[in-house]
Amino acid sequence: MADEMIVKELDHVVVRFSGDSGDGMQLAGNIFSNVSATVGNDISTFPDYPADIRAPQGSLNGVSGFQIHVGAGKVYTPGDQCDVLVAMNAAALKTQYKFAKSTACIIIDTDSFKEADLKKAEFKTDNPIEEMGIKQDVIAAPITQMVKDCLADSGMDNKSVLKCRNMFALGLVCWLFNRDLEIAAKFLREKFAKKPEVAEANIKVIYAGYDYGHNTHASVDHTYKIESKTKAPGKYMDISGNKATAYGLIAAAERAGLRLYLGSYPITPATDILHELAKHKSLGITTVQCEDEISGCASSVGASFGGALAVTSTSGPGICLKSEAMNLAVITELPLVIIDVQRGGPSTGLPTKSEQTDLLQALYGRNGESPMPVIAATSPTDCFDAAYMACKIALEHMTPVILLTDGFIGNGSSAWRLPDISKYPAIEPPYVKPEQAGHYTPYMRNPETFVRYWAVPGQEGYTHILGGLEKDSDTGAISTDAENHNKMCHLRAEKVAHIQVPDLEVVGDKDADLLIVGFGSTYGHLYSAMSEMQKEGKKVALVQFKYINPLPKNTAEVLKRYKKVVVAEQNLGQFAGYLRMKIDGFVPYQYNEVKGQPFQIHELVTAFNKILSI
């Protein structure tokens, strides 16, 4: 091996950490993400959790993965396949090798490839590398033993020592990419501030992994660096979609001058929103972990009636359970933000996986005529903007609003430039006017927007009653009159239909032969597929929907402009069906997957090229 290592500069790289669900792969991936974001790289991550709560150790079902795409310029997805695969045990190598490029570097812990480990992973021989036909560079290191040696004098028990194995692998990866370990050390000291001995043990192991690579050259003849090229000045952080959603809610409450209330029941993959908001009581935020989904939503309706910015968070099964209370917000016309971090279904389905299968439930999954605005965030960082706009629409139009994210962008993360909140649009709720005092009724409306005026309980001269029974549009009294009910149904629908949302923006070739259409979290993959096709000389464009109800005003004009349109979504065609219903004569091609996994760019390109050839 040469004494001097060659350092190659890359534009982007994909790393995948994998191991048993107790091996700390998510933590290792998060630290590498933070290190990369801190030095100015753009990132996109994909935590891939097992669906089992705790599968048997070393089993194929118990493998946990974390994939991160690091780029010198803008990156849009976590990548299809990885350049570096960390496999902490035999099961991880067997299940995750399919994600490795033919040129990938593979790091394994040889101490976790013993006879019992190979048997659990269903290998037939004692040589898994040969059995799987692996030709790539393999860094085979006795990681477990080296960690034990490193922490022999730490006083930690064996179980605690083994929990540090992930940091050795992280140190090796940091060596491969010439990362500054001080950033990782700072992260660990902050994370384990209450357990400094744990932080220092992990830091010691990271340095040991780095030194192992540096001193042995670890079976490779070069390392890499990725220099940032496009970052705008400002403060950046690695942020997950769920945390960005929480921050967007906080920002909206601050801008509106209201207290923020979250009524929620824990459910994968939405619970982190509750966890994050619970940390910020100093900002006047109230979080309540309720006994079930409907009480979480009902308590939020009550908080809204009391004048707060009210939110409830859940996933698809919870939306089913909340539907009655959501309809209470519809008929009372109270502002409420309902966050659906979608996961695989139906029923309990795939709790840790991601789909876009709740769209029709969000649009129509309630009894009666119950229109609600629906917004779909397009990336982890866009969750901040989408949450802010959901709050603005709810408060200014006195309506419940559904914000769709999903497990992919909720758990995934990107490098986020901290925004200047003063540049975000003002939030101005339609409070009652002084001249209405004494003769106010709850369904007095702005004649242009159809929005009712908001009186907060306790305001003298604005006494009123709201409830789940239909009310007279003039007096606010309970009414079963047929004509009044017809009028109120139309008013509630027209109020939502009159909400102003931004026009669609088409990216790509203006004279495209194929328009790709998506909504929500598939943006990065569809954009990347379009870019790959353009490199092949194809004329392709993309339009990604963020506002689903109401649709942008130029929707029909844009979609009918192109001879061939394909709607790509992670369900069996819900958005395509919705667009066909809304636009006369619109008959798109469809690309549908329901795998619980993000799209693969190369598969999209193949499918779209096939449509072009028809």
SEGUDREN-651310 format. One line per field, with one value per residue (C-alpha): residue number from 1; x, y, z. Coordinates in Angstrom, 2 decimals, padded with zeros to 5 digits. Layout:
<sites>
k (NUM; ...)
c1 (X; ...)
c2 (Y; ...)
c3 (Z; ...)
</sites>
This chain:
<sites>
k (1; 2; 3; 4; 5; 6; 7; 8; 9; 10; 11; 12; 13; 14; 15; 16; 17; 18; 19; 20; 21; 22; 23; 24; 25; 26; 27; 28; 29; 30; 31; 32; 33; 34; 35; 36; 37; 38; 39; 40; 41; 42; 43; 44; 45; 46; 47; 48; 49; 50; 51; 52; 53; 54; 55; 56; 57; 58; 59; 60; 61; 62; 63; 64; 65; 66; 67; 68; 69; 70; 71; 72; 73; 74; 75; 76; 77; 78; 79; 80; 81; 82; 83; 84; 85; 86; 87; 88; 89; 90; 91; 92; 93; 94; 95; 96; 97; 98; 99; 100; 101; 102; 103; 104; 105; 106; 107; 108; 109; 110; 111; 112; 113; 114; 115; 116; 117; 118; 119; 120; 121; 122; 123; 124; 125; 126; 127; 128; 129; 130; 131; 132; 133; 134; 135; 136; 137; 138; 139; 140; 141; 142; 143; 144; 145; 146; 147; 148; 149; 150; 151; 152; 153; 154; 155; 156; 157; 158; 159; 160; 161; 162; 163; 164; 165; 166; 167; 168; 169; 170; 171; 172; 173; 174; 175; 176; 177; 178; 179; 180; 181; 182; 183; 184; 185; 186; 187; 188; 189; 190; 191; 192; 193; 194; 195; 196; 197; 198; 199; 200; 201; 202; 203; 204; 205; 206; 207; 208; 209; 210; 211; 212; 213; 214; 215; 216; 217; 218; 219; 220; 221; 222; 223; 224; 225; 226; 227; 228; 229; 230; 231; 232; 233; 234; 235; 236; 237; 238; 239; 240; 241; 242; 243; 244; 245; 246; 247; 248; 249; 250; 251; 252; 253; 254; 255; 256; 257; 258; 259; 260; 261; 262; 263; 264; 265; 266; 267; 268; 269; 270; 271; 272; 273; 274; 275; 276; 277; 278; 279; 280; 281; 282; 283; 284; 285; 286; 287; 288; 289; 290; 291; 292; 293; 294; 295; 296; 297; 298; 299; 300; 301; 302; 303; 304; 305; 306; 307; 308; 309; 310; 311; 312; 313; 314; 315; 316; 317; 318; 319; 320; 321; 322; 323; 324; 325; 326; 327; 328; 329; 330; 331; 332; 333; 334; 335; 336; 337; 338; 339; 340; 341; 342; 343; 344; 345; 346; 347; 348; 349; 350; 351; 352; 353; 354; 355; 356; 357; 358; 359; 360; 361; 362; 363; 364; 365; 366; 367; 368; 369; 370; 371; 372; 373; 374; 375; 376; 377; 378; 379; 380; 381; 382; 383; 384; 385; 386; 387; 388; 389; 390; 391; 392; 393; 394; 395; 396; 397; 398; 399; 400; 401; 402; 403; 404; 405; 406; 407; 408; 409; 410; 411; 412; 413; 414; 415; 416; 417; 418; 419; 420; 421; 422; 423; 424; 425; 426; 427; 428; 429; 430; 431; 432; 433; 434; 435; 436; 437; 438; 439; 440; 441; 442; 443; 444; 445; 446; 447; 448; 449; 450; 451; 452; 453; 454; 455; 456; 457; 458; 459; 460; 461; 462; 463; 464; 465; 466; 467; 468; 469; 470; 471; 472; 473; 474; 475; 476; 477; 478; 479; 480; 481; 482; 483; 484; 485; 486; 487; 488; 489; 490; 491; 492; 493; 494; 495; 496; 497; 498; 499; 500; 501; 502; 503; 504; 505; 506; 507; 508; 509; 510; 511; 512; 513; 514; 515; 516; 517; 518; 519; 520; 521; 522; 523; 524; 525; 526; 527; 528; 529; 530; 531; 532; 533; 534; 535; 536; 537; 538; 539; 540; 541; 542; 543; 544; 545; 546; 547; 548; 549; 550; 551; 552; 553; 554; 555; 556; 557; 558; 559; 560; 561; 562; 563; 564; 565; 566; 567; 568; 569; 570; 571; 572; 573; 574; 575; 576; 577; 578; 579; 580; 581; 582; 583; 584; 585; 586; 587; 588; 589; 590; 591; 592; 593; 594; 595; 596; 597; 598; 599; 600; 601; 602; 603; 604; 605; 606; 607; 608; 609; 610; 611; 612; 613; 614)
c1 (000.00; 001.31; 002.45; 000.60; -003.12; -004.67; -007.50; -010.18; -012.64; -016.25; -019.39; -021.57; -021.51; -024.08; -023.35; -025.60; -025.20; -026.87; -026.95; -029.16; -031.90; -029.90; -026.62; -027.21; -027.20; -029.64; -027.36; -024.27; -026.12; -027.44; -023.96; -022.48; -025.39; -024.68; -020.95; -021.64; -024.26; -022.00; -019.18; -021.60; -022.55; -026.12; -027.65; -030.69; -031.27; -033.49; -033.81; -035.10; -036.44; -037.55; -041.31; -040.85; -040.76; -037.76; -036.94; -034.55; -030.96; -029.08; -032.23; -032.99; -036.18; -034.31; -031.96; -032.07; -030.64; -029.77; -028.83; -027.38; -026.61; -023.95; -023.33; -021.08; -024.12; -027.86; -029.03; -032.67; -032.87; -031.02; -029.81; -030.69; -027.54; -024.65; -020.94; -020.14; -022.06; -021.50; -022.80; -022.41; -023.51; -024.17; -027.90; -027.16; -024.79; -027.32; -030.28; -028.50; -025.97; -028.63; -028.32; -024.57; -023.11; -020.80; -017.97; -018.97; -016.69; -018.12; -017.24; -018.02; -017.45; -015.86; -016.67; -020.36; -019.83; -019.39; -021.11; -024.22; -024.49; -024.25; -026.91; -029.33; -028.73; -029.45; -026.05; -025.24; -021.44; -018.89; -017.74; -020.56; -018.42; -017.80; -021.33; -022.86; -020.38; -019.13; -016.34; -016.14; -013.48; -014.24; -012.85; -013.11; -012.20; -012.70; -014.68; -016.23; -012.88; -011.17; -013.97; -013.56; -009.81; -010.35; -012.68; -011.01; -010.12; -013.39; -015.16; -018.19; -020.03; -019.89; -023.37; -022.51; -019.20; -020.90; -023.27; -020.22; -019.50; -021.44; -019.03; -016.04; -017.74; -018.59; -014.94; -013.91; -016.42; -015.24; -011.67; -012.80; -014.27; -011.74; -014.32; -013.53; -014.13; -014.42; -017.86; -018.93; -017.45; -019.41; -022.62; -022.05; -021.23; -024.49; -026.54; -025.14; -024.79; -026.29; -024.00; -020.56; -018.83; -020.94; -020.14; -016.39; -016.43; -018.17; -015.77; -012.78; -014.17; -014.80; -011.16; -010.10; -012.08; -010.60; -007.07; -007.60; -008.36; -005.54; -002.89; -003.77; -005.16; -007.99; -007.68; -008.33; -005.90; -007.71; -009.97; -012.40; -013.43; -016.60; -016.23; -019.34; -019.93; -023.38; -024.31; -025.75; -024.39; -026.31; -026.71; -027.47; -028.60; -029.49; -033.24; -035.77; -039.19; -040.95; -038.74; -039.20; -042.98; -042.80; -040.70; -043.14; -046.01; -044.04; -043.19; -046.84; -048.01; -045.41; -046.37; -050.09; -049.58; -051.38; -050.62; -049.89; -051.78; -051.08; -053.43; -051.92; -051.76; -048.41; -048.21; -045.36; -044.05; -045.60; -044.69; -041.51; -043.68; -045.20; -041.75; -040.26; -043.07; -043.03; -039.49; -040.63; -042.96; -041.01; -042.57; -046.09; -046.70; -049.09; -048.77; -051.16; -050.61; -054.20; -055.66; -056.73; -056.86; -060.36; -059.68; -056.46; -058.42; -061.43; -059.18; -057.62; -061.07; -061.75; -058.44; -059.33; -062.71; -060.75; -058.65; -055.44; -053.63; -054.73; -052.99; -053.36; -050.85; -051.12; -050.68; -053.20; -054.90; -055.28; -056.95; -059.62; -060.23; -060.15; -062.64; -065.67; -063.86; -062.40; -065.95; -066.83; -064.19; -065.73; -069.26; -068.19; -065.77; -062.92; -059.25; -057.44; -054.29; -054.35; -050.94; -050.91; -047.42; -048.43; -047.25; -047.94; -051.43; -054.17; -054.90; -051.69; -049.93; -046.26; -045.78; -042.17; -042.55; -043.75; -046.57; -048.87; -051.97; -053.97; -054.76; -058.38; -058.95; -057.70; -059.96; -063.11; -062.72; -065.50; -069.29; -071.31; -070.06; -066.94; -064.45; -060.99; -057.91; -055.15; -051.44; -048.62; -045.04; -042.42; -039.24; -037.99; -037.12; -040.35; -042.22; -041.44; -043.02; -045.93; -046.73; -046.55; -048.90; -051.30; -051.59; -052.05; -054.86; -056.57; -056.49; -057.38; -060.13; -061.59; -061.27; -059.52; -056.54; -054.83; -051.05; -049.76; -046.18; -045.00; -042.47; -039.88; -039.67; -040.85; -037.92; -035.58; -033.52; -031.82; -029.51; -031.73; -030.83; -032.46; -035.08; -035.82; -039.35; -039.99; -039.99; -042.85; -046.39; -048.35; -051.11; -054.27; -057.25; -060.72; -061.56; -064.94; -065.27; -066.25; -069.39; -070.64; -070.82; -074.30; -075.72; -073.02; -074.06; -071.46; -071.95; -071.72; -069.34; -067.06; -069.10; -065.99; -064.20; -067.22; -065.13; -067.02; -065.83; -064.04; -065.20; -063.15; -065.15; -065.03; -065.35; -068.22; -070.97; -070.09; -071.78; -072.51; -072.90; -071.21; -071.83; -072.09; -075.72; -076.40; -077.02; -079.08; -076.85; -078.38; -079.19; -076.76; -079.63; -080.01; -081.74; -082.99; -084.43; -083.63; -082.89; -080.66; -078.65; -078.20; -077.02; -074.56; -073.06; -072.47; -071.01; -068.53; -067.48; -067.18; -065.10; -062.48; -062.71; -062.00; -058.72; -055.93; -052.98; -049.90; -050.05; -048.26; -044.68; -043.35; -039.63; -037.72; -038.22; -040.92; -041.59; -041.45; -042.66; -043.56; -044.81; -044.16; -046.73; -046.37; -047.47; -045.79; -042.69; -041.85; -040.49; -036.79; -037.00; -039.13; -036.86; -033.80; -035.47; -036.28; -032.65; -031.34; -033.64; -032.58; -028.96; -030.07; -031.40; -035.07; -037.45; -039.11; -040.78; -042.05; -044.84; -045.15; -048.36; -048.10; -051.65; -054.15; -057.41; -058.08; -055.99; -054.01; -056.11; -053.84; -053.98; -056.14; -054.25; -050.88; -051.87; -053.66; -050.69; -048.74; -049.45; -048.18; -048.57; -047.63; -048.80; -046.34; -047.38; -046.78; -050.29; -052.51; -053.60; -055.42; -054.04; -054.48; -058.12; -058.63; -057.20; -059.39; -062.41; -061.47; -060.32; -062.60; -060.94; -057.69; -056.42; -052.83; -050.47; -049.79; -046.78; -047.76; -045.81; -046.88; -043.66; -043.25; -039.96; -039.04; -038.98; -035.82; -034.64; -033.42; -036.80; -038.60; -036.33; -036.97; -040.74; -040.89; -038.71; -041.10; -044.01; -042.08; -041.55; -045.27)
c2 (000.00; 003.45; 005.65; 008.68; 008.42; 010.01; 012.44; 012.55; 015.44; 014.40; 016.34; 014.01; 010.70; 008.36; 006.52; 003.86; 002.78; -000.55; -002.94; -004.45; -002.16; -001.84; -000.95; 002.81; 003.26; 006.17; 008.01; 007.38; 008.60; 011.68; 012.65; 012.24; 014.34; 017.09; 017.06; 017.34; 020.09; 022.07; 022.23; 023.54; 020.41; 019.88; 016.67; 014.47; 011.55; 008.50; 006.59; 003.10; 001.55; -002.07; -002.47; -004.83; -003.18; -005.32; -008.14; -010.89; -009.65; -010.48; -011.41; -010.29; -008.52; -006.49; -004.59; -000.81; 001.49; 005.15; 006.53; 009.99; 011.77; 014.46; 016.96; 019.87; 021.38; 020.87; 017.31; 016.33; 012.72; 010.32; 008.57; 005.24; 003.31; 003.99; 004.56; 003.34; 000.61; 000.02; -003.44; -004.06; -007.70; -010.52; -009.79; -006.18; -007.24; -009.71; -007.30; -004.05; -005.12; -004.54; -000.82; -000.75; 000.43; -001.90; 000.46; 000.80; 000.43; -001.96; -001.79; -004.83; -005.83; -009.28; -009.98; -010.10; -012.65; -015.72; -019.04; -018.13; -014.74; -016.32; -018.88; -016.16; -014.33; -017.55; -017.84; -021.31; -021.07; -019.55; -017.05; -014.52; -012.28; -015.09; -016.48; -013.14; -012.59; -009.32; -007.84; -004.38; -003.16; -004.54; -003.03; -006.05; -004.97; -006.60; -003.57; -005.14; -006.29; -002.99; -001.10; -003.38; -002.75; 001.00; 001.18; -001.50; 001.04; 003.04; 001.18; 000.67; -002.65; -004.87; -003.89; -000.17; -000.78; -002.61; 000.33; 002.33; 000.10; 002.43; 005.25; 003.22; 002.71; 006.41; 007.26; 005.11; 006.86; 010.26; 009.23; 008.17; 011.63; 013.72; 014.98; 017.13; 014.98; 017.99; 018.67; 015.12; 015.45; 018.67; 016.94; 014.04; 016.30; 018.16; 014.97; 013.32; 016.48; 014.69; 011.67; 013.14; 009.80; 008.28; 011.22; 010.92; 007.15; 007.57; 010.35; 008.17; 005.38; 007.76; 008.82; 005.17; 004.38; 007.38; 006.42; 002.82; 004.02; 006.58; 004.19; 001.10; 002.79; 000.31; -001.63; 001.38; 003.54; 006.87; 009.01; 011.74; 015.29; 017.13; 020.89; 023.06; 025.09; 026.65; 027.56; 031.00; 032.81; 032.15; 029.76; 026.16; 023.11; 019.53; 019.36; 016.55; 017.11; 016.55; 019.10; 021.56; 021.08; 021.87; 024.98; 026.13; 025.89; 027.86; 030.56; 030.88; 031.21; 033.90; 035.79; 035.57; 036.58; 033.46; 030.67; 027.36; 024.27; 020.70; 017.89; 014.61; 010.87; 009.15; 007.34; 006.40; 008.34; 011.57; 011.47; 013.53; 016.62; 016.20; 015.58; 018.68; 021.06; 019.77; 021.15; 024.74; 025.60; 028.86; 030.05; 029.70; 026.33; 023.85; 020.19; 017.52; 013.80; 012.64; 009.22; 008.58; 010.14; 011.63; 013.34; 014.77; 016.34; 017.32; 019.08; 021.03; 022.10; 023.36; 025.23; 026.84; 027.93; 029.55; 031.57; 029.53; 028.36; 024.73; 021.73; 017.98; 015.51; 011.88; 009.40; 007.68; 005.40; 008.39; 010.46; 007.74; 008.03; 011.84; 012.27; 012.97; 015.71; 017.07; 017.46; 019.35; 021.89; 021.97; 022.76; 025.19; 026.78; 026.97; 027.14; 023.85; 022.33; 018.54; 017.03; 013.61; 012.10; 009.32; 005.74; 002.44; 001.06; -000.12; -000.74; -000.93; -001.62; -000.61; 001.77; 002.70; 002.96; 005.76; 006.14; 008.78; 006.69; 009.04; 011.61; 010.65; 010.21; 013.77; 015.09; 013.06; 010.80; 012.30; 012.10; 014.74; 017.60; 018.50; 020.47; 021.13; 022.73; 020.15; 021.00; 018.51; 019.34; 018.60; 018.01; 017.91; 021.61; 022.53; 021.13; 024.46; 026.56; 024.15; 024.18; 027.98; 028.29; 025.68; 027.82; 031.00; 029.47; 027.96; 031.20; 033.58; 031.42; 029.91; 026.33; 023.11; 022.44; 019.11; 019.12; 015.96; 014.91; 011.29; 009.03; 009.70; 013.46; 013.42; 011.26; 012.30; 015.45; 018.11; 021.04; 024.01; 027.66; 029.40; 031.75; 035.40; 035.17; 038.86; 038.02; 035.54; 036.80; 038.24; 036.18; 038.20; 036.29; 037.74; 038.95; 040.54; 044.26; 046.75; 047.74; 044.14; 044.18; 043.61; 042.09; 039.54; 036.09; 033.35; 032.96; 036.60; 036.50; 038.60; 038.77; 038.49; 035.57; 033.85; 033.66; 034.06; 036.55; 035.15; 036.07; 034.66; 033.67; 036.37; 039.32; 041.42; 041.86; 038.77; 035.97; 033.02; 029.24; 026.78; 023.04; 020.02; 020.56; 022.61; 026.30; 029.01; 031.14; 034.35; 033.74; 030.95; 028.99; 025.25; 024.66; 021.63; 023.74; 022.15; 025.40; 026.66; 023.41; 023.60; 027.20; 026.39; 023.47; 025.74; 028.50; 026.16; 024.77; 028.20; 029.49; 026.80; 027.18; 030.93; 030.49; 032.00; 029.64; 030.15; 029.18; 026.08; 026.57; 024.29; 023.46; 021.95; 022.26; 024.68; 022.57; 019.27; 016.06; 014.72; 016.50; 014.70; 015.45; 014.67; 015.95; 016.30; 014.39; 012.84; 016.16; 015.35; 012.00; 013.31; 016.33; 014.06; 011.75; 014.75; 015.92; 012.49; 012.37; 015.84; 014.65; 011.96; 014.67; 014.18; 017.14; 016.76; 019.08; 018.72; 020.24; 019.37; 020.09; 021.47; 022.83; 020.02; 021.66; 024.12; 023.42; 026.29; 028.29; 027.49; 023.71; 022.86; 025.24; 023.74; 020.08; 020.39; 022.15; 018.91; 015.95; 013.42; 013.73; 011.13; 011.35; 009.59; 008.85; 006.39; 004.97; 003.27; 006.43; 008.65; 011.97; 011.02; 010.17; 013.43; 015.43; 013.56; 014.43; 018.11; 018.60; 017.64; 015.47; 014.98; 011.42; 011.04; 008.11; 006.80; 005.52; 003.98; 002.19; 001.16; -000.31; 001.73; 002.98; 006.12; 006.01; 004.78; 007.35; 004.80; 003.05; 006.35; 007.15; 003.73; 004.06; 007.63; 006.80; 003.97; 006.43; 008.74; 005.87; 005.06)
c3 (000.00; -000.86; 002.02; 000.66; 000.07; -002.98; -002.12; -004.81; -004.98; -005.57; -006.44; -004.40; -002.54; -001.00; 002.26; 003.80; 007.42; 008.25; 011.15; 013.80; 015.09; 018.30; 016.59; 016.51; 012.74; 012.94; 015.36; 013.23; 010.15; 011.95; 013.14; 009.64; 008.32; 010.85; 010.13; 006.39; 006.76; 009.10; 006.53; 003.92; 001.97; 000.87; 002.21; 001.86; 004.22; 004.41; 007.71; 006.88; 010.09; 010.46; 010.91; 013.88; 017.30; 018.21; 015.85; 017.08; 017.15; 013.98; 012.04; 008.51; 009.66; 012.27; 009.97; 010.30; 007.62; 007.27; 003.85; 003.28; 000.02; 000.42; -002.38; -003.21; -004.91; -004.53; -003.91; -004.22; -003.02; -000.70; -003.85; -005.45; -004.56; -002.21; -002.74; 000.78; 002.60; 006.30; 007.28; 011.00; 010.84; 008.41; 008.13; 007.20; 004.43; 003.05; 003.00; 002.18; -000.48; -003.14; -002.38; -003.16; -006.46; -008.35; -007.41; -003.73; -000.75; 001.84; 005.54; 007.71; 011.32; 011.03; 014.68; 013.70; 010.95; 013.15; 012.49; 014.51; 012.78; 009.33; 010.26; 011.41; 008.14; 006.21; 004.57; 003.28; 003.52; 005.88; 003.23; 002.68; 000.47; -001.99; -001.64; -002.60; -005.43; -003.96; -006.09; -004.52; -002.09; 001.37; 004.57; 006.88; 010.40; 013.83; 014.98; 018.09; 019.49; 018.72; 020.52; 023.53; 023.54; 023.15; 026.16; 028.30; 031.00; 030.81; 033.60; 031.34; 031.31; 028.22; 026.99; 027.14; 025.38; 022.51; 022.00; 020.87; 017.85; 015.59; 016.41; 015.22; 011.87; 011.79; 012.46; 009.51; 007.24; 008.47; 007.58; 004.09; 003.52; 005.43; 007.91; 010.94; 014.00; 016.30; 014.82; 015.66; 019.16; 019.75; 018.64; 021.05; 023.99; 023.41; 022.93; 026.06; 028.14; 031.17; 030.68; 029.90; 030.43; 027.64; 025.35; 025.96; 025.40; 022.06; 021.06; 021.94; 019.72; 016.79; 016.90; 017.12; 013.95; 012.18; 013.27; 012.16; 008.65; 008.67; 010.02; 007.96; 004.83; 005.39; 002.12; -000.12; -002.05; -001.84; 000.31; -000.75; -000.11; -001.07; -001.18; -000.96; -004.12; -004.01; -000.44; 000.15; 003.23; 006.41; 009.30; 008.36; 010.26; 009.44; 010.02; 009.73; 008.24; 011.55; 013.32; 010.44; 010.74; 014.46; 013.80; 011.10; 013.58; 016.15; 013.61; 012.55; 016.15; 016.82; 013.65; 014.44; 018.07; 019.34; 021.76; 020.07; 021.26; 020.12; 021.07; 019.95; 020.48; 019.81; 016.48; 014.14; 012.24; 013.57; 017.27; 016.88; 016.24; 019.70; 021.20; 019.59; 020.52; 024.10; 024.41; 023.86; 026.73; 027.17; 023.91; 025.29; 023.66; 025.23; 024.29; 025.53; 025.00; 024.93; 025.68; 022.09; 018.62; 018.77; 022.10; 020.69; 017.86; 020.01; 022.54; 019.68; 018.45; 021.98; 022.05; 018.73; 020.08; 022.93; 020.50; 020.15; 017.05; 017.38; 015.84; 015.99; 014.55; 013.52; 010.68; 008.42; 010.98; 013.30; 010.58; 010.39; 014.12; 014.20; 011.36; 013.57; 015.49; 012.25; 010.95; 014.12; 013.05; 009.57; 010.72; 013.46; 010.98; 013.46; 012.42; 012.95; 011.40; 011.06; 010.26; 008.60; 008.42; 006.04; 006.44; 004.72; 005.12; 005.27; 008.93; 010.98; 007.70; 007.57; 010.51; 009.71; 005.94; 003.68; 001.15; -000.32; 000.20; 002.43; -000.27; -000.92; 002.81; 003.33; 000.59; 001.18; 004.21; 006.33; 006.39; 004.62; 002.47; 004.44; 002.34; 003.74; 002.22; 001.68; 001.40; 000.69; 001.71; -000.95; 001.11; 004.71; 004.63; 002.85; 005.86; 007.58; 004.82; 004.37; 008.09; 008.17; 005.18; 006.60; 009.74; 007.70; 005.64; 008.69; 010.67; 007.85; 006.37; 009.56; 008.39; 009.31; 007.02; 006.39; 005.95; 004.29; 004.88; 005.09; 006.73; 004.03; 004.50; 008.13; 009.26; 006.45; 006.70; 004.60; 005.15; 006.05; 005.96; 008.91; 007.46; 008.12; 009.52; 008.85; 005.14; 005.52; 004.81; 007.69; 009.32; 009.89; 011.36; 010.55; 014.04; 014.74; 014.13; 016.87; 014.99; 015.16; 018.96; 020.32; 017.16; 016.26; 015.07; 014.50; 010.75; 009.75; 006.76; 004.62; 001.39; -000.81; 000.86; 002.50; 005.70; 008.96; 011.57; 014.61; 018.10; 020.96; 024.07; 026.73; 024.35; 025.61; 023.05; 021.01; 022.95; 020.69; 020.59; 018.23; 017.89; 015.66; 014.64; 011.52; 012.24; 010.62; 008.41; 009.76; 013.43; 014.36; 015.97; 015.36; 012.04; 010.12; 007.31; 003.93; 002.12; 004.92; 004.95; 001.19; 001.54; 004.35; 002.41; -000.56; 001.62; 003.28; -000.10; -001.72; 001.17; 000.52; -003.25; -002.98; -001.09; -003.15; -003.71; -005.91; -009.58; -010.79; -011.93; -014.65; -014.56; -017.44; -021.18; -022.29; -025.41; -023.54; -025.16; -021.71; -018.60; -015.33; -012.62; -008.94; -005.57; -002.21; -001.20; -004.59; -005.87; -005.45; -007.20; -010.07; -010.54; -010.61; -013.14; -015.35; -015.13; -016.09; -019.12; -020.20; -020.13; -022.59; -024.90; -024.07; -023.77; -020.39; -017.88; -014.33; -012.29; -008.60; -006.70; -003.18; -002.96; -003.57; -002.47; -003.85; -006.92; -008.44; -010.90; -013.85; -013.31; -016.33; -018.63; -017.65; -017.80; -021.15; -022.73; -023.24; -025.51; -023.01; -019.25; -016.65; -013.05; -010.73; -007.16; -004.34; -004.36; -006.93; -008.71; -006.22; -007.46; -011.12; -010.40; -008.54; -011.45; -013.96; -011.83; -011.70; -015.32; -018.18; -020.80; -018.86; -019.38; -018.16; -018.16; -014.65; -012.73; -009.42; -006.70; -003.21; -001.80; 001.37; -000.11; -002.05; -005.84; -007.55; -010.08; -012.64; -012.55; -013.15; -016.09; -017.65; -017.24; -018.56; -021.58; -022.37; -022.38; -024.70; -027.13; -027.41)
</sites>
